[in-house]
Amino acid sequence: MRVEHPLTRKCGPRFPLPPLIEFTQAFTDLCYSAEPALTCIGMPDTGKSTAFLHIKERVQLSKSAVVYHAVMSQVDGTSKQLARELVTSEEGPIHFNITSDEALVRRAEADCDALGVGRVIVLVDEAQMLNKRQLEYLRGTMQKFSARDMGVFFALFAQPEILAMPKSFKERGDASLVNRFLSRQFRFRGLKQTEFKVFLQCLDCTQWPESGPTYTQHFAPNFWAAGGRMLDLDSYFTASFDTLAKAAGRDADDIPTKYVASASKHVLDAVSRDEVKPALFPAIVDRAVRASGVLAAWAFLGDLETDVRTRVVSKRRSG
């Protein structure tokens, strides 16, 4: 099977960008402590799913814990559905009912024995879709691990809608669910303008495959051969995103990574066609930034995070 270039795939690049580094540090600090969980919250396309995959691969490579993972796809799912996805998320023989309440614990005991570790990490992406039954299942699983003297840590990756969950649960008498899974929160931010250069430099330096050309060289070989580097276009990216953000009333220092990546790909496509004079670079980058889809996303989504926080505060005051 042909593998597509990372820059053309969702969550493809695994660049060491500042937001990802910050989250990885926060995850590491909590994961190997007595804390039970961390909820990573961020706007769509900031890089949460990339962080989810990064952490999964990092833990698997370190062999310091066994890891199970799930991506929620519907809000009305059952706890058995979640159990099935977690239990079967990693390869290996399974000799029991995968939907039983004990399934994940039994699988983890066998995998921990094989790996020689006593820690389990459970990752859930799109966690804003978790419902009460599924969180109760996770809480019960947490208790079963504790009863066996096994360390377990849950990392939930969610869009801002999850911010409304604590108040809703507490009103229904489910404060323990909030305390277990939502008391520790990490806001996964977008890129600051001063950090665009980190992304652009990664395009110039990262090879794919490992012995192959850099991203820039792969998509724009003539531009590369002529000495062109994406890092040299940093000021144009900054100016264009700054202009659009201010016009839309958005924070120019919180740009979702997806749109910087999309604009970069548009630029690489443009400079790959013909020899481009440097005088044209500002216009090329500006068109690419507008073509990235960031304006449409801002118009369609609005500021989900602020909207949810405002609704929660308003309900609390009116209540």
C-alpha positions as a Markdown table, in Angstrom:
| # | Residue | x | y | z |
|---|---|---|---|---|
| 1 | Met | 0.0 | 0.0 | 0.0 |
| 2 | Arg | 1.3 | 3.4 | -0.9 |
| 3 | Val | 1.7 | 5.7 | 2.1 |
| 4 | Glu | 0.7 | 9.3 | 1.5 |
| 5 | His | 3.1 | 12.1 | 2.6 |
| 6 | Pro | 2.4 | 13.3 | 6.1 |
| 7 | Leu | 1.7 | 16.9 | 5.0 |
| 8 | Thr | -1.2 | 15.6 | 3.0 |
| 9 | Arg | -2.7 | 13.6 | 5.9 |
| 10 | Lys | -4.7 | 14.7 | 8.9 |
| 11 | Cys | -2.4 | 14.5 | 12.0 |
| 12 | Gly | 0.4 | 13.5 | 9.6 |
| 13 | Pro | 3.3 | 15.8 | 10.7 |
| 14 | Arg | 4.6 | 15.2 | 14.3 |
| 15 | Phe | 6.5 | 18.4 | 14.6 |
| 16 | Pro | 7.8 | 19.3 | 18.0 |
| 17 | Leu | 5.8 | 22.5 | 18.2 |
| 18 | Pro | 5.5 | 24.5 | 21.5 |
| 19 | Pro | 1.9 | 23.6 | 22.2 |
| 20 | Leu | 2.6 | 19.9 | 21.8 |
| 21 | Ile | 5.8 | 20.2 | 24.0 |
| 22 | Glu | 3.8 | 22.0 | 26.7 |
| 23 | Phe | 1.1 | 19.3 | 26.7 |
| 24 | Thr | 3.6 | 16.4 | 26.7 |
| 25 | Gln | 5.3 | 17.9 | 29.8 |
| 26 | Ala | 1.9 | 18.4 | 31.6 |
| 27 | Phe | 0.9 | 14.8 | 30.7 |
| 28 | Thr | 4.2 | 13.4 | 31.9 |
| 29 | Asp | 4.1 | 15.3 | 35.2 |
| 30 | Leu | 0.6 | 14.0 | 36.0 |
| 31 | Cys | 0.7 | 10.6 | 34.5 |
| 32 | Tyr | 3.4 | 9.2 | 36.8 |
| 33 | Ser | 1.9 | 10.8 | 39.9 |
| 34 | Ala | -1.1 | 9.9 | 42.0 |
| 35 | Glu | -3.4 | 11.9 | 39.8 |
| 36 | Pro | -6.1 | 9.9 | 38.0 |
| 37 | Ala | -6.7 | 11.9 | 34.9 |
| 38 | Leu | -6.1 | 14.9 | 32.6 |
| 39 | Thr | -8.5 | 16.5 | 30.2 |
| 40 | Cys | -6.9 | 18.2 | 27.2 |
| 41 | Ile | -9.3 | 20.8 | 25.9 |
| 42 | Gly | -8.9 | 22.9 | 22.7 |
| 43 | Met | -10.6 | 24.4 | 19.7 |
| 44 | Pro | -11.0 | 22.2 | 16.6 |
| 45 | Asp | -7.8 | 21.7 | 14.6 |
| 46 | Thr | -5.4 | 23.1 | 17.2 |
| 47 | Gly | -3.6 | 19.7 | 17.3 |
| 48 | Lys | -5.4 | 17.7 | 20.1 |
| 49 | Ser | -5.7 | 14.5 | 17.9 |
| 50 | Thr | -2.1 | 14.8 | 16.9 |
| 51 | Ala | -1.2 | 15.1 | 20.7 |
| 52 | Phe | -3.4 | 11.9 | 21.2 |
| 53 | Leu | -1.4 | 10.0 | 18.6 |
| 54 | His | 1.9 | 11.4 | 19.8 |
| 55 | Ile | 1.3 | 10.3 | 23.4 |
| 56 | Lys | 0.1 | 6.9 | 22.3 |
| 57 | Glu | 3.3 | 6.4 | 20.2 |
| 58 | Arg | 5.5 | 7.8 | 22.9 |
| 59 | Val | 4.2 | 5.5 | 25.6 |
| 60 | Gln | 4.4 | 2.5 | 23.3 |
| 61 | Leu | 8.0 | 3.3 | 22.4 |
| 62 | Ser | 9.0 | 3.8 | 26.0 |
| 63 | Lys | 7.4 | 0.5 | 27.1 |
| 64 | Ser | 6.9 | 2.1 | 30.5 |
| 65 | Ala | 3.2 | 1.3 | 30.5 |
| 66 | Val | 0.6 | -0.5 | 28.5 |
| 67 | Val | -1.8 | 1.8 | 26.6 |
| 68 | Tyr | -5.3 | 1.5 | 25.3 |
| 69 | His | -7.1 | 4.1 | 23.2 |
| 70 | Ala | -10.5 | 4.9 | 21.7 |
| 71 | Val | -12.0 | 7.6 | 19.5 |
| 72 | Met | -15.6 | 8.5 | 20.4 |
| 73 | Ser | -17.8 | 8.7 | 17.4 |
| 74 | Gln | -21.3 | 9.1 | 18.8 |
| 75 | Val | -22.9 | 10.7 | 21.9 |
| 76 | Asp | -25.3 | 8.0 | 22.6 |
| 77 | Gly | -22.9 | 5.1 | 22.7 |
| 78 | Thr | -22.9 | 2.4 | 25.4 |
| 79 | Ser | -20.3 | 1.5 | 28.0 |
| 80 | Lys | -20.0 | -1.9 | 26.2 |
| 81 | Gln | -19.1 | -0.2 | 23.0 |
| 82 | Leu | -16.4 | 1.8 | 24.7 |
| 83 | Ala | -15.1 | -1.3 | 26.5 |
| 84 | Arg | -14.9 | -3.1 | 23.2 |
| 85 | Glu | -12.9 | -0.4 | 21.5 |
| 86 | Leu | -10.5 | 0.0 | 24.4 |
| 87 | Val | -9.9 | -3.8 | 24.8 |
| 88 | Thr | -9.3 | -4.4 | 21.1 |
| 89 | Ser | -7.2 | -1.2 | 20.5 |
| 90 | Glu | -3.9 | -3.1 | 20.8 |
| 91 | Glu | -2.9 | -6.3 | 19.1 |
| 92 | Gly | -2.7 | -9.5 | 21.1 |
| 93 | Pro | -4.7 | -12.6 | 22.0 |
| 94 | Ile | -8.0 | -12.1 | 23.9 |
| 95 | His | -9.6 | -15.1 | 25.6 |
| 96 | Phe | -12.6 | -13.6 | 27.3 |
| 97 | Asn | -15.8 | -11.6 | 26.7 |
| 98 | Ile | -14.5 | -8.2 | 25.5 |
| 99 | Thr | -17.7 | -6.4 | 26.6 |
| 100 | Ser | -17.6 | -7.5 | 30.2 |
| 101 | Asp | -17.0 | -5.0 | 33.0 |
| 102 | Glu | -13.7 | -6.8 | 33.8 |
| 103 | Ala | -12.5 | -7.1 | 30.2 |
| 104 | Leu | -10.1 | -4.1 | 30.2 |
| 105 | Val | -8.7 | -5.0 | 33.6 |
| 106 | Arg | -8.1 | -8.6 | 32.6 |
| 107 | Arg | -6.5 | -7.6 | 29.3 |
| 108 | Ala | -4.3 | -5.1 | 31.1 |
| 109 | Glu | -3.1 | -7.6 | 33.7 |
| 110 | Ala | -2.0 | -9.9 | 31.0 |
| 111 | Asp | -0.3 | -7.1 | 29.0 |
| 112 | Cys | 1.4 | -5.7 | 32.1 |
| 113 | Asp | 2.8 | -9.1 | 33.0 |
| 114 | Ala | 4.1 | -9.6 | 29.5 |
| 115 | Leu | 5.8 | -6.1 | 29.5 |
| 116 | Gly | 6.9 | -6.3 | 33.1 |
| 117 | Val | 5.2 | -3.0 | 34.1 |
| 118 | Gly | 2.4 | -2.1 | 36.5 |
| 119 | Arg | 1.0 | 1.0 | 34.9 |
| 120 | Val | -1.9 | 1.4 | 32.5 |
| 121 | Ile | -2.7 | 4.5 | 30.4 |
| 122 | Val | -6.1 | 5.0 | 28.8 |
| 123 | Leu | -6.5 | 7.6 | 26.0 |
| 124 | Val | -9.9 | 8.8 | 24.7 |
| 125 | Asp | -10.1 | 11.2 | 21.8 |
| 126 | Glu | -13.3 | 13.3 | 21.0 |
| 127 | Ala | -14.1 | 12.9 | 24.7 |
| 128 | Gln | -16.8 | 15.6 | 24.6 |
| 129 | Met | -19.0 | 12.8 | 23.3 |
| 130 | Leu | -18.6 | 10.6 | 26.4 |
| 131 | Asn | -21.9 | 10.1 | 28.3 |
| 132 | Lys | -22.6 | 9.4 | 31.9 |
| 133 | Arg | -22.8 | 5.6 | 31.5 |
| 134 | Gln | -19.4 | 5.6 | 29.8 |
| 135 | Leu | -17.8 | 7.8 | 32.4 |
| 136 | Glu | -19.2 | 5.5 | 35.1 |
| 137 | Tyr | -17.7 | 2.6 | 33.3 |
| 138 | Leu | -14.3 | 4.3 | 33.3 |
| 139 | Arg | -14.7 | 5.2 | 37.0 |
| 140 | Gly | -15.4 | 1.5 | 37.8 |
| 141 | Thr | -12.4 | 0.4 | 35.7 |
| 142 | Met | -10.3 | 2.9 | 37.6 |
| 143 | Gln | -11.4 | 1.4 | 40.9 |
| 144 | Lys | -10.7 | -2.2 | 39.8 |
| 145 | Phe | -7.2 | -1.2 | 38.8 |
| 146 | Ser | -6.6 | 0.4 | 42.1 |
| 147 | Ala | -7.9 | -2.7 | 43.9 |
| 148 | Arg | -5.2 | -4.7 | 42.1 |
| 149 | Asp | -2.5 | -2.1 | 43.1 |
| 150 | Met | -2.0 | -1.2 | 39.4 |
| 151 | Gly | -1.4 | 2.4 | 38.4 |
| 152 | Val | -3.8 | 3.8 | 35.9 |
| 153 | Phe | -4.1 | 7.2 | 34.2 |
| 154 | Phe | -6.8 | 8.5 | 31.9 |
| 155 | Ala | -6.1 | 11.3 | 29.3 |
| 156 | Leu | -9.2 | 12.7 | 27.6 |
| 157 | Phe | -8.9 | 14.9 | 24.5 |
| 158 | Ala | -12.0 | 17.0 | 23.9 |
| 159 | Gln | -13.4 | 20.0 | 22.2 |
| 160 | Pro | -14.7 | 23.0 | 24.3 |
| 161 | Glu | -18.2 | 21.5 | 24.6 |
| 162 | Ile | -16.9 | 19.3 | 27.5 |
| 163 | Leu | -16.6 | 22.5 | 29.6 |
| 164 | Ala | -20.3 | 22.3 | 30.1 |
| 165 | Met | -20.1 | 18.8 | 31.5 |
| 166 | Pro | -18.9 | 19.5 | 35.1 |
| 167 | Lys | -21.8 | 21.8 | 36.0 |
| 168 | Ser | -24.3 | 19.4 | 34.3 |
| 169 | Phe | -23.0 | 16.4 | 36.3 |
| 170 | Lys | -22.8 | 18.2 | 39.6 |
| 171 | Glu | -26.4 | 19.3 | 39.3 |
| 172 | Arg | -27.4 | 15.7 | 38.9 |
| 173 | Gly | -25.4 | 14.5 | 41.9 |
| 174 | Asp | -22.5 | 13.1 | 39.9 |
| 175 | Ala | -19.7 | 15.2 | 41.4 |
| 176 | Ser | -17.4 | 12.2 | 41.7 |
| 177 | Leu | -17.3 | 11.9 | 37.9 |
| 178 | Val | -16.2 | 15.5 | 37.7 |
| 179 | Asn | -13.6 | 15.1 | 40.4 |
| 180 | Arg | -12.1 | 12.0 | 38.8 |
| 181 | Phe | -12.0 | 13.0 | 35.2 |
| 182 | Leu | -12.5 | 16.7 | 34.8 |
| 183 | Ser | -10.8 | 18.5 | 37.7 |
| 184 | Arg | -7.4 | 18.6 | 36.0 |
| 185 | Gln | -7.7 | 20.5 | 32.7 |
| 186 | Phe | -5.1 | 21.5 | 30.1 |
| 187 | Arg | -5.9 | 24.1 | 27.4 |
| 188 | Phe | -4.3 | 23.0 | 24.1 |
| 189 | Arg | -3.6 | 26.3 | 22.4 |
| 190 | Gly | -2.9 | 27.3 | 18.8 |
| 191 | Leu | 0.4 | 28.7 | 17.5 |
| 192 | Lys | 1.6 | 32.2 | 18.5 |
| 193 | Gln | 2.9 | 34.3 | 15.6 |
| 194 | Thr | 6.4 | 34.0 | 16.9 |
| 195 | Glu | 6.0 | 30.2 | 16.6 |
| 196 | Phe | 5.2 | 30.1 | 12.9 |
| 197 | Lys | 8.9 | 30.0 | 12.3 |
| 198 | Val | 9.1 | 26.7 | 14.2 |
| 199 | Phe | 6.6 | 25.1 | 11.9 |
| 200 | Leu | 8.2 | 26.5 | 8.8 |
| 201 | Gln | 11.7 | 25.4 | 9.9 |
| 202 | Cys | 10.4 | 21.9 | 10.5 |
| 203 | Leu | 9.2 | 21.9 | 6.8 |
| 204 | Asp | 12.8 | 22.8 | 5.8 |
| 205 | Cys | 14.5 | 20.3 | 8.1 |
| 206 | Thr | 12.2 | 17.2 | 8.5 |
| 207 | Gln | 12.9 | 14.4 | 6.1 |
| 208 | Trp | 10.3 | 11.9 | 4.9 |
| 209 | Pro | 11.0 | 9.1 | 4.8 |
| 210 | Glu | 13.9 | 9.4 | 7.3 |
| 211 | Ser | 16.5 | 9.1 | 4.5 |
| 212 | Gly | 14.4 | 11.1 | 2.0 |
| 213 | Pro | 14.0 | 14.7 | 1.1 |
| 214 | Thr | 12.8 | 17.4 | 3.4 |
| 215 | Tyr | 9.1 | 18.4 | 3.2 |
| 216 | Thr | 10.0 | 21.6 | 1.3 |
| 217 | Gln | 12.4 | 19.7 | -1.0 |
| 218 | His | 9.8 | 17.1 | -1.7 |
| 219 | Phe | 7.0 | 19.4 | -2.7 |
| 220 | Ala | 9.0 | 22.2 | -4.3 |
| 221 | Pro | 12.3 | 20.8 | -5.6 |
| 222 | Asn | 13.1 | 23.7 | -7.9 |
| 223 | Phe | 12.4 | 26.2 | -5.2 |
| 224 | Trp | 14.6 | 24.2 | -2.8 |
| 225 | Ala | 17.4 | 23.8 | -5.4 |
| 226 | Ala | 17.4 | 27.6 | -5.9 |
| 227 | Gly | 18.0 | 28.1 | -2.2 |
| 228 | Gly | 14.4 | 28.7 | -1.3 |
| 229 | Arg | 13.4 | 28.0 | 2.3 |
| 230 | Met | 9.9 | 28.2 | 3.9 |
| 231 | Leu | 11.5 | 29.8 | 7.0 |
| 232 | Asp | 12.4 | 32.8 | 4.9 |
| 233 | Leu | 8.7 | 33.4 | 4.3 |
| 234 | Asp | 7.9 | 33.7 | 8.0 |
| 235 | Ser | 7.2 | 37.4 | 8.0 |
| 236 | Tyr | 4.7 | 37.0 | 5.2 |
| 237 | Phe | 2.8 | 34.3 | 7.1 |
| 238 | Thr | 2.8 | 36.4 | 10.2 |
| 239 | Ala | 1.5 | 39.5 | 8.4 |
| 240 | Ser | -1.3 | 37.6 | 6.6 |
| 241 | Phe | -2.6 | 35.7 | 9.6 |
| 242 | Asp | -2.4 | 38.9 | 11.7 |
| 243 | Thr | -4.5 | 40.8 | 9.2 |
| 244 | Leu | -7.1 | 38.1 | 9.0 |
| 245 | Ala | -7.3 | 37.5 | 12.7 |
| 246 | Lys | -7.7 | 41.2 | 13.5 |
| 247 | Ala | -10.4 | 41.6 | 10.9 |
| 248 | Ala | -12.3 | 38.6 | 12.3 |
| 249 | Gly | -11.8 | 39.7 | 15.9 |
| 250 | Arg | -9.7 | 36.7 | 16.8 |
| 251 | Asp | -6.5 | 36.3 | 18.7 |
| 252 | Ala | -3.6 | 36.4 | 16.3 |
| 253 | Asp | -1.5 | 34.6 | 18.8 |
| 254 | Asp | -3.7 | 31.6 | 18.9 |
| 255 | Ile | -3.9 | 30.2 | 15.3 |
| 256 | Pro | -4.9 | 26.6 | 15.0 |
| 257 | Thr | -2.0 | 24.6 | 13.7 |
| 258 | Lys | -4.0 | 23.0 | 10.9 |
| 259 | Tyr | -4.4 | 26.3 | 9.1 |
| 260 | Val | -0.7 | 27.1 | 9.2 |
| 261 | Ala | -0.1 | 23.7 | 7.8 |
| 262 | Ser | -2.7 | 24.1 | 5.1 |
| 263 | Ala | -1.4 | 27.5 | 4.1 |
| 264 | Ser | 2.2 | 26.1 | 3.9 |
| 265 | Lys | 1.0 | 23.4 | 1.6 |
| 266 | His | -0.7 | 25.9 | -0.7 |
| 267 | Val | 2.6 | 27.9 | -0.8 |
| 268 | Leu | 4.7 | 24.9 | -1.6 |
| 269 | Asp | 2.3 | 24.0 | -4.4 |
| 270 | Ala | 2.5 | 27.5 | -5.8 |
| 271 | Val | 6.3 | 27.8 | -5.7 |
| 272 | Ser | 6.7 | 24.3 | -7.2 |
| 273 | Arg | 5.1 | 25.2 | -10.6 |
| 274 | Asp | 7.5 | 27.7 | -12.0 |
| 275 | Glu | 10.4 | 29.8 | -11.0 |
| 276 | Val | 8.9 | 32.4 | -8.7 |
| 277 | Lys | 10.4 | 35.8 | -8.2 |
| 278 | Pro | 10.9 | 36.8 | -4.5 |
| 279 | Ala | 8.8 | 39.9 | -5.1 |
| 280 | Leu | 5.7 | 37.7 | -5.6 |
| 281 | Phe | 6.2 | 35.8 | -2.3 |
| 282 | Pro | 4.0 | 38.2 | -0.1 |
| 283 | Ala | 1.0 | 37.8 | -2.5 |
| 284 | Ile | 1.5 | 34.0 | -2.8 |
| 285 | Val | 1.6 | 33.6 | 1.0 |
| 286 | Asp | -1.4 | 35.9 | 1.5 |
| 287 | Arg | -3.5 | 33.9 | -1.1 |
| 288 | Ala | -2.4 | 30.7 | 0.7 |
| 289 | Val | -3.4 | 31.9 | 4.1 |
| 290 | Arg | -6.8 | 32.9 | 2.8 |
| 291 | Ala | -7.2 | 29.5 | 1.1 |
| 292 | Ser | -6.3 | 27.7 | 4.3 |
| 293 | Gly | -9.9 | 27.8 | 5.4 |
| 294 | Val | -9.3 | 29.7 | 8.6 |
| 295 | Leu | -11.8 | 32.5 | 7.8 |
| 296 | Ala | -14.5 | 30.0 | 7.1 |
| 297 | Ala | -13.8 | 28.1 | 10.3 |
| 298 | Trp | -13.9 | 31.3 | 12.4 |
| 299 | Ala | -17.2 | 32.3 | 10.7 |
| 300 | Phe | -18.8 | 28.9 | 11.1 |
| 301 | Leu | -17.5 | 27.8 | 14.5 |
| 302 | Gly | -17.3 | 31.1 | 16.2 |
| 303 | Asp | -15.3 | 31.0 | 19.5 |
| 304 | Leu | -16.6 | 27.8 | 20.9 |
| 305 | Glu | -14.5 | 28.0 | 24.0 |
| 306 | Thr | -15.6 | 31.5 | 25.0 |
| 307 | Asp | -19.2 | 30.7 | 24.1 |
| 308 | Val | -19.3 | 27.6 | 26.3 |
| 309 | Arg | -17.6 | 29.2 | 29.2 |
| 310 | Thr | -20.0 | 32.2 | 29.0 |
| 311 | Arg | -23.0 | 29.9 | 29.0 |
| 312 | Val | -21.7 | 28.0 | 32.0 |
| 313 | Val | -21.2 | 31.2 | 34.0 |
| 314 | Ser | -24.5 | 32.6 | 33.0 |
| 315 | Lys | -26.3 | 29.4 | 34.1 |
| 316 | Arg | -24.4 | 29.4 | 37.4 |
| 317 | Arg | -25.5 | 33.0 | 38.1 |
| 318 | Ser | -29.1 | 32.5 | 37.1 |
| 319 | Gly | -29.2 | 29.3 | 39.1 |
